[in-house]
Amino acid sequence: SNFTFTHNYLKGGTRGLNIGGINLSNVTINHNKFINQWSLSAGINGAKTPKIKYNYAKTNSTYDSYNGLRVIGADGSFELSYNEVYAASTVIGYGLRIEASKGDSLNHAKVFNNMVTVKGIDGSSTLSAGIINIESRFIDYYYNTFRTIGTDELATPLCLYDNNSGETRYLSIKNNIFANNTGGYILYTQDIDTSGFVHDYNNYYQSGSNIFGSFNGNNIADLAQFQSVTGQENNSVKYDPYFTDTTDLHVSNNKLNGLGTPISGITDDIDGDSRDGTNPDMGADEFDPSPYDLAVTKIIAPNSGCGLSSTEDVTIRIKNM
């Protein structure tokens, strides 16, 4: 107990940091860099109200069960905030993993202002997830950006999963961006209890033609059906965020500007920029819309700089922003 791990740089190894015990208290992991761990960047098991904040985890791991930041058996008003996790090479990965944890019923645990990219590879035996919530309850997920990349149609940015039916309940999910560039689901839930499940003001974007997701065993075709089945998400949208890069999830799509709803107590974004008090942005990044409404989204030809003449046709794809 009374353990603070701060301002460290850890590179390589199977695990970066793994803390375990029973009823640990006052545990803080903040302002650290975890680079190229194979299976786990940082984890806490058995802590009361741990704080995991302002950490950066990036891995080149090709492991089939990588965890970025993992919390197991946490109790009370724990917090994961202002973290970045980039796992662009994993076969199966989980950016944030919260398992068998319980926030305070009157003062929920908070997961906010996080940016996560995870890769899933086709042929994997199980899904990858930007955030996976396993049998955990009384948690608020606000202002996060979760993205899955790769080729695995089982990959999903949002996974709420129970082995023991009904353990996951009383979740609030607002102002998030969930983006799937694998052709897979936007969300996957199994056997969760929807009691106290509040979700709205989220952006759900997926490339490809797959269905929207699986909700407690029921296939959901699109956002409209998800809204109908749950009676929620009336203020949610489905726009391509136009992320800056795989490891830079700042947003550049003007259509997403100002579509969130204010959340008490969260007044800035992952960069420390102030949130709009009336119409904040969804996701971890509070951004200013570009004054330009036209952007180049892809250079189609030429594909290489080799062997070109001084008079080449250039083909680009543009989009009205």
C-alpha positions as CSV (number, residue, x, y, z in Angstrom):
1,S,0.0,0.0,0.0
2,N,0.9,3.7,-0.3
3,F,2.8,2.9,-3.5
4,T,3.4,5.4,-6.3
5,F,5.1,4.5,-9.6
6,T,5.8,7.7,-11.5
7,H,8.0,9.2,-14.3
8,N,9.7,5.9,-15.3
9,Y,10.7,4.6,-18.7
10,L,10.4,0.8,-19.1
11,K,11.4,-0.9,-22.4
12,G,11.1,-4.5,-23.4
13,G,10.4,-7.5,-21.3
14,T,7.3,-9.8,-21.0
15,R,5.7,-7.4,-18.6
16,G,6.4,-3.8,-17.8
17,L,4.8,-3.4,-14.4
18,N,2.5,-5.9,-12.5
19,I,1.4,-5.1,-9.0
20,G,-0.7,-7.6,-7.0
21,G,-2.0,-8.1,-3.5
22,I,-5.1,-8.0,-1.3
23,N,-6.8,-4.8,-0.4
24,L,-3.9,-2.6,-1.6
25,S,-4.6,1.0,-1.0
26,N,-3.2,4.4,-2.3
27,V,-1.7,2.8,-5.4
28,T,-0.9,5.3,-8.2
29,I,0.7,4.7,-11.6
30,N,1.2,7.9,-13.5
31,H,3.4,9.7,-16.1
32,N,5.2,6.5,-17.2
33,K,6.3,5.2,-20.6
34,F,6.0,1.5,-21.3
35,I,7.7,0.5,-24.6
36,N,7.6,-2.8,-26.4
37,Q,6.4,-5.2,-23.6
38,W,5.3,-8.6,-25.0
39,S,2.2,-9.4,-22.9
40,L,1.4,-6.6,-20.5
41,S,2.5,-3.0,-20.2
42,A,1.1,-2.2,-16.7
43,G,-1.4,-3.9,-14.4
44,I,-2.8,-3.8,-10.9
45,N,-4.6,-6.7,-9.2
46,G,-6.4,-6.4,-5.8
47,A,-6.3,-2.6,-5.2
48,K,-8.7,-0.2,-3.6
49,T,-9.3,3.0,-5.6
50,P,-6.1,2.7,-7.7
51,K,-5.2,5.7,-10.0
52,I,-3.7,5.0,-13.5
53,K,-3.1,8.3,-15.2
54,Y,-1.0,10.0,-17.9
55,N,0.8,6.9,-19.0
56,Y,2.0,6.1,-22.5
57,A,2.2,2.5,-23.7
58,K,3.4,1.5,-27.1
59,T,4.3,-2.0,-28.2
60,N,5.6,-3.9,-31.3
61,S,4.3,-7.2,-29.8
62,T,2.8,-9.8,-32.0
63,Y,1.5,-11.8,-29.1
64,D,-2.0,-13.3,-29.2
65,S,-3.0,-12.0,-25.7
66,Y,-1.5,-8.6,-25.2
67,N,-2.9,-6.3,-22.5
68,G,-2.1,-2.6,-22.4
69,L,-3.3,-1.3,-19.1
70,R,-5.1,-3.9,-16.9
71,V,-7.1,-3.6,-13.7
72,I,-8.3,-6.7,-12.0
73,G,-10.2,-6.9,-8.7
74,A,-10.3,-3.1,-8.1
75,D,-12.7,-1.7,-5.6
76,G,-14.0,1.8,-5.0
77,S,-13.7,5.0,-7.0
78,F,-10.7,3.9,-9.1
79,E,-9.6,5.9,-12.1
80,L,-8.0,5.4,-15.5
81,S,-7.5,8.7,-17.3
82,Y,-5.3,10.5,-19.8
83,N,-3.6,7.3,-20.9
84,E,-2.4,6.3,-24.4
85,V,-2.1,2.7,-25.6
86,Y,-0.9,1.8,-29.1
87,A,-0.7,-1.9,-30.0
88,A,-0.5,-1.8,-33.8
89,S,1.1,-5.3,-34.3
90,T,-0.8,-7.6,-32.0
91,V,-2.5,-10.7,-33.1
92,I,-5.0,-10.4,-30.3
93,G,-4.9,-7.4,-27.9
94,Y,-6.8,-5.5,-25.3
95,G,-6.0,-1.8,-24.9
96,L,-7.7,-1.3,-21.6
97,R,-8.9,-4.3,-19.6
98,I,-11.0,-3.9,-16.5
99,E,-12.0,-7.2,-14.9
100,A,-13.8,-8.3,-11.7
101,S,-13.8,-4.7,-10.5
102,K,-16.5,-2.7,-8.7
103,G,-16.7,1.0,-8.5
104,D,-18.5,2.7,-5.6
105,S,-22.3,2.7,-6.1
106,L,-22.6,6.3,-5.2
107,N,-19.3,7.5,-6.6
108,H,-18.6,5.5,-9.7
109,A,-15.1,4.5,-11.0
110,K,-14.0,6.8,-13.9
111,V,-12.4,5.9,-17.2
112,F,-12.0,9.0,-19.3
113,N,-9.7,10.9,-21.7
114,N,-7.9,7.8,-23.0
115,M,-6.7,7.0,-26.5
116,V,-6.3,3.4,-27.6
117,T,-5.4,1.6,-30.8
118,V,-5.3,-2.3,-30.9
119,K,-4.7,-4.6,-33.9
120,G,-6.5,-7.9,-34.5
121,I,-5.4,-10.4,-37.1
122,D,-7.8,-12.6,-39.2
123,G,-8.0,-16.2,-38.1
124,S,-7.6,-15.3,-34.4
125,S,-9.4,-17.6,-32.0
126,T,-11.0,-14.8,-30.0
127,L,-11.7,-11.1,-30.3
128,S,-9.5,-8.1,-29.8
129,A,-10.9,-5.0,-28.1
130,G,-10.0,-1.4,-27.5
131,I,-11.7,-1.6,-24.1
132,I,-12.9,-4.9,-22.6
133,N,-15.1,-4.7,-19.4
134,I,-15.3,-8.2,-17.8
135,E,-17.8,-8.7,-15.0
136,S,-17.3,-5.1,-13.7
137,R,-19.8,-2.6,-12.6
138,F,-20.5,1.0,-11.4
139,I,-18.1,2.5,-13.9
140,D,-18.4,5.7,-16.1
141,Y,-16.7,5.6,-19.5
142,Y,-16.5,9.2,-20.7
143,Y,-14.6,11.0,-23.5
144,N,-12.5,8.1,-24.7
145,T,-11.3,7.2,-28.1
146,F,-11.0,3.4,-28.9
147,R,-9.9,2.1,-32.3
148,T,-9.3,-1.4,-33.7
149,I,-7.3,-2.0,-36.8
150,G,-6.2,-5.0,-38.7
151,T,-8.1,-7.8,-40.5
152,D,-9.9,-9.6,-37.7
153,E,-13.7,-9.4,-38.0
154,L,-13.9,-10.5,-34.4
155,A,-12.1,-7.3,-33.3
156,T,-14.3,-4.6,-31.6
157,P,-13.5,-1.3,-30.0
158,L,-16.1,-1.9,-27.2
159,C,-16.6,-5.3,-25.5
160,L,-18.7,-5.8,-22.4
161,Y,-18.3,-9.5,-21.4
162,D,-19.6,-11.7,-18.7
163,N,-18.8,-15.4,-18.1
164,N,-21.2,-15.2,-15.1
165,S,-24.4,-13.7,-16.4
166,G,-25.4,-10.3,-15.0
167,E,-22.1,-9.3,-13.3
168,T,-21.7,-6.3,-15.6
169,R,-24.2,-3.6,-14.8
170,Y,-24.6,0.1,-13.9
171,L,-22.3,1.5,-16.6
172,S,-22.5,4.9,-18.1
173,I,-21.0,5.3,-21.6
174,K,-21.0,8.8,-23.0
175,N,-19.0,11.1,-25.3
176,N,-16.8,8.3,-26.7
177,I,-15.5,7.6,-30.1
178,F,-15.6,3.9,-31.1
179,A,-13.9,3.2,-34.4
180,N,-13.4,-0.1,-36.1
181,N,-11.2,-0.3,-39.2
182,T,-11.1,-4.1,-39.3
183,G,-14.5,-4.7,-40.9
184,G,-15.7,-6.1,-37.6
185,Y,-18.3,-5.2,-35.0
186,I,-18.5,-1.8,-33.3
187,L,-19.6,-3.5,-30.0
188,Y,-19.9,-6.9,-28.6
189,T,-21.7,-7.7,-25.3
190,Q,-22.3,-11.1,-23.7
191,D,-24.7,-11.8,-20.8
192,I,-24.5,-8.3,-19.3
193,D,-27.3,-6.9,-17.1
194,T,-28.6,-3.7,-18.7
195,S,-29.8,-2.4,-15.3
196,G,-28.5,1.2,-14.9
197,F,-26.9,0.9,-18.3
198,V,-26.9,4.5,-19.7
199,H,-25.3,5.2,-23.1
200,D,-25.6,8.1,-25.5
201,Y,-23.7,10.9,-27.3
202,N,-21.2,8.4,-28.8
203,N,-19.7,8.2,-32.3
204,Y,-19.7,4.7,-33.8
205,Y,-17.7,4.3,-37.0
206,Q,-16.9,1.2,-38.8
207,S,-15.4,0.5,-42.2
208,G,-16.6,-2.4,-44.3
209,S,-20.1,-3.9,-44.6
210,N,-20.3,-6.0,-41.4
211,I,-23.3,-5.7,-39.0
212,F,-23.1,-3.1,-36.3
213,G,-22.6,-5.6,-33.5
214,S,-23.8,-8.3,-31.2
215,F,-25.9,-7.3,-28.1
216,N,-26.4,-10.1,-25.6
217,G,-26.7,-12.7,-28.3
218,N,-28.7,-10.6,-30.7
219,N,-27.3,-9.4,-34.0
220,I,-27.7,-5.6,-34.5
221,A,-27.7,-4.5,-38.1
222,D,-27.0,-0.8,-37.6
223,L,-27.0,2.2,-35.3
224,A,-30.8,2.7,-35.9
225,Q,-31.6,-0.8,-34.7
226,F,-29.3,-0.4,-31.7
227,Q,-31.3,2.8,-30.8
228,S,-34.6,0.9,-31.3
229,V,-33.6,-2.1,-29.2
230,T,-32.1,-0.2,-26.3
231,G,-34.2,3.0,-26.4
232,Q,-31.0,5.0,-26.1
233,E,-28.3,6.5,-28.2
234,N,-30.6,9.1,-29.7
235,N,-27.8,11.6,-29.8
236,S,-25.2,9.3,-31.2
237,V,-23.7,9.4,-34.7
238,K,-21.6,7.4,-37.1
239,Y,-18.8,9.6,-38.7
240,D,-15.3,8.7,-39.8
241,P,-13.2,10.7,-37.3
242,Y,-10.3,11.1,-39.9
243,F,-7.7,10.2,-37.3
244,T,-4.2,11.8,-37.8
245,D,-2.5,8.4,-37.7
246,T,-2.5,4.9,-36.3
247,T,-0.7,6.2,-33.2
248,D,-2.3,9.7,-33.2
249,L,-6.1,9.6,-32.6
250,H,-6.7,13.3,-32.8
251,V,-9.8,14.1,-34.9
252,S,-10.0,16.2,-38.0
253,N,-13.6,15.7,-39.1
254,N,-15.5,18.9,-38.6
255,K,-18.8,17.0,-38.5
256,L,-17.9,15.7,-35.0
257,N,-17.3,19.2,-33.6
258,G,-19.5,20.0,-30.5
259,L,-21.7,16.8,-30.6
260,G,-21.0,15.7,-27.0
261,T,-22.7,16.6,-23.7
262,P,-21.1,18.3,-20.7
263,I,-19.8,15.9,-18.0
264,S,-19.5,17.4,-14.5
265,G,-15.9,17.3,-13.2
266,I,-14.2,16.8,-16.6
267,T,-13.1,20.1,-17.9
268,D,-10.2,19.3,-20.1
269,D,-9.1,16.7,-22.7
270,I,-6.1,14.4,-23.0
271,D,-3.9,17.3,-24.1
272,G,-5.0,19.6,-21.3
273,D,-7.1,21.7,-23.6
274,S,-10.3,23.0,-22.1
275,R,-13.6,21.3,-22.8
276,D,-16.4,23.4,-24.2
277,G,-18.8,23.9,-21.3
278,T,-21.9,23.7,-23.4
279,N,-21.1,21.6,-26.5
280,P,-17.9,19.5,-25.9
281,D,-16.5,17.1,-28.5
282,M,-16.8,13.4,-28.3
283,G,-13.6,11.4,-27.7
284,A,-10.4,12.1,-25.9
285,D,-9.6,15.1,-28.1
286,E,-11.3,18.5,-27.8
287,F,-10.6,20.0,-31.2
288,D,-11.2,23.2,-33.1
289,P,-12.9,22.7,-36.5
290,S,-10.8,23.4,-39.5
291,P,-11.6,26.6,-41.4
292,Y,-11.3,24.6,-44.6
293,D,-14.1,22.3,-45.8
294,L,-12.1,20.4,-48.4
295,A,-9.4,17.8,-47.6
296,V,-7.2,15.3,-49.4
297,T,-8.0,11.9,-47.9
298,K,-5.9,9.6,-50.2
299,I,-3.2,9.8,-52.8
300,I,-4.2,7.2,-55.4
301,A,-1.5,7.6,-58.0
302,P,1.4,7.6,-58.4
303,N,2.2,5.0,-55.7
304,S,5.9,5.4,-55.8
305,G,8.5,8.1,-56.4
306,C,10.7,5.8,-58.4
307,G,11.1,6.1,-62.2
308,L,8.8,9.1,-62.6
309,S,9.0,11.7,-65.3
310,S,8.7,15.4,-64.9
311,T,5.1,15.3,-66.3
312,E,3.1,12.8,-64.3
313,D,-0.6,12.7,-63.7
314,V,-1.4,12.7,-60.0
315,T,-4.7,11.3,-58.8
316,I,-6.1,12.1,-55.4
317,R,-9.3,11.6,-53.4
318,I,-10.9,14.6,-51.9
319,K,-13.8,15.0,-49.5
320,N,-16.0,17.8,-48.4
321,M,-15.5,18.1,-44.6
